[in-house]
Amino acid sequence: MLALSNKWAPILASQRETGMGYQVASVFLIDGRRFDHVTIVDGSNTRVRDSTGVPFKETEIGRIVVNPG
């Protein structure tokens, strides 16, 4: 699990929830990689689909876009 800092709170709060208390998003890294189906609950990145862990660090994130629900 990757705990996101307060830096991302306004960005996540401005986007709709996918379901009750969580968001499913695409995470775009600074180096150009993209991870879809990232589940974010209470500001924590809890799961990346098809990955056993979170394959990136917060410092690598360039943008988070919540997928339309």
N, C-alpha and C positions, 0 to 999 in steps of 0.2 A: 504494500500500500504506500502511496505517496501523498503526504499531507501538503496541500497547496497553501501558500502564504496568503495574507490578506490582500496582496496585490491583485489577485484574481476575483475577489469578492464582488466588486461592482460590475465586472464583466459578466460573471455568472448570474448575478442578481438581475441584470438587465435582459436576460434571455429566459424563455419559458422553460418550465419544468417538463421533462418528458413523461414523468409519472409522479406519484405522490412522494415528494422529498428527494427526488434524484433527477439527474440530467444525463443524457447520453450525448456525447460530443465527439467532434473530430479535433485532434490536437495536432497543430502544425509546429514543427520544430524549426529552429533558426537555420539548421543545415539543409532544410528542404524536405526532410522526411515527414510523413503524415501517418497518424494512427487514428483509425476510425473505430467506432464502437467503444469509446472510453466511457465508463460509467463513473460519474462523480456524485458522491453522496456527502452532504454537509461539508463541502469544500475539500473533500479528500478524494483523490483519484483511487478508486477501489479496485478497478479491474480493466484490463485491456483485452479485448476479445482475442482469442487464439494465442495469448501469451501466458506463460506461467508466472510472470511477475510484471512489473512496470519497467519497460525497456528504455526509459529516459529519466532525466533529472529535471526538476523544475527550472533550473537555470538554462536548460535547452529549449524551453517552450517559447515560441514566438507569438502564437495566437491559439485561442480556444473558441470553437464555434459549436454551439449546441445544435444538434440535428433537430429538424422540425418533428414534432410528435404526432 
